[in-house]
């Protein structure tokens, strides 16, 4: 019995997949602008559209395209398709809009800094001038 010989492309593909999985395993930081302290359940409710105000401030959630899958799995505990379906229903039933989607950590940080009540998440530790709500 002989062992199969792996081709260089297969080895490279396996290594890249392993690296990508490791890159996604880092921490996520939820950041805000002028919001009260929030529990992980509070954050989940904001991103699912269940809560629109926190401490008298209208919350503006923003998704991060680069970390969205990880955020949905870790914090929301749901698949992307279920998240999208949930927001589609909310749009029709309640007239609510899904969170805006930004393309990078820098764009999310810029949005949060510029908008009181904004809340988003990033994959790298935020600067001290941004409110840290939680680390996941």
N, C-alpha and C positions, 0 to 999 in steps of 0.2 A: 504494500500500500504506500503510495507516495502522497506527499502533501502538495496542495495546489500552490503554484508559484504566482505570487501577486505581481501585477504589472505596476510600473512606477506611478502611473496615473491613479490607480486604485489606492496605493499607499499615500500619495499626496492628498487625494480626496478625503481619505479617512483622517489624516492629520489635520486638515483644514476644518472638518466637522468637529473634531475634538477641541480644537482651539476656539471655534465659534461657541461651542457649548460652555467652555470655561469663561469666555468673555461675558456671557450673559449671566453668569453666576455671581457677579459683583453686587454691591449694595445699590439700592435705589433711595434717593433722598426726595422727600416731599417738601416743597418750599411754598411760601406764601407771602402776601403783602398785607399786613395789618389785620391778620385774622387771629381769633382766640386760639388757645390750645385745642388740639383735636386728637381724638383717639383714632386708632386704625379703622374702627367701625364708622366714625364720623367721616373720615376721608373716603371710605368706600361709598357711603351714602351721597356725598357730594358728587363723586364721579358717576354715580348711577342716576343722578337727577332727583334723588329723594329729598335732598336738602338744598334750598336755594339761598338761604340766609344763615349767617353765623355771627352771633353777637351783634345783631342789628346791621351787619354789613352784607351786601349782596355778594355771593361768591361767584367767581368766574373761573371755572376749571379749564385747564388747557392740557391736551395730550401731547406726548413727545413721541413722534414717529419712530425714533431710534430705540426707545425703551418701552414702547407700548405693549408688546407681547409679554414682556417680563412683568410689567406693572399689572396687567390684567390677570396673569397667572398668580402672582404673589399676593397682591393687595385685594383685587376684586374677586379672586378665586373663580374665574370664568374664562372661557375661550373667547377669542376675538369675534367669532360669528355670533355668539350669544350676546356679547356686549353691543354689537351693531344692531342686532334684532331688538334688543331692549330699547335702544335709542330710537329706532324706527317707530316702535309702538308709542313711545312717549311723545314723539313729534306729532303723530296723528291724534292721540287721545288728549294730550295736555298742551300741545302747541310749544313744547320745549325743544330747544336745539341742542344737539350733541356738542360736547366740548370742541373748541377749535383745536386743530392739530398743527403743531409746529414741527419743523424738520430736525431740530438738534437741541442739545442742552443749552447752547448759547441763545437760541431763539426763545426757548422757554424762559430762561432767566431774564432776558430782555422784556418779554411780555409781562412776567410777574412783577418786575421792578416798575414798569410803566403803568400798571393798573391796580389801584387799591382793591382788595378783595380777591385778587387773582390767586390761584393755587395750581401748581403743576408739579412735575417730577422730573428729576435728572439722574443720570447714571454716575456722575462724578461729584465729589463733595463741593457744595456751593460756597461762594465767597461769604465772608462774615456780614456783608451788607444786605444779605438776603435772609429772611426769616426761615429757619429750619423748623418744620412742623413734625417730621418724623423720618426715621431711617428704617428701611425694610431690607 
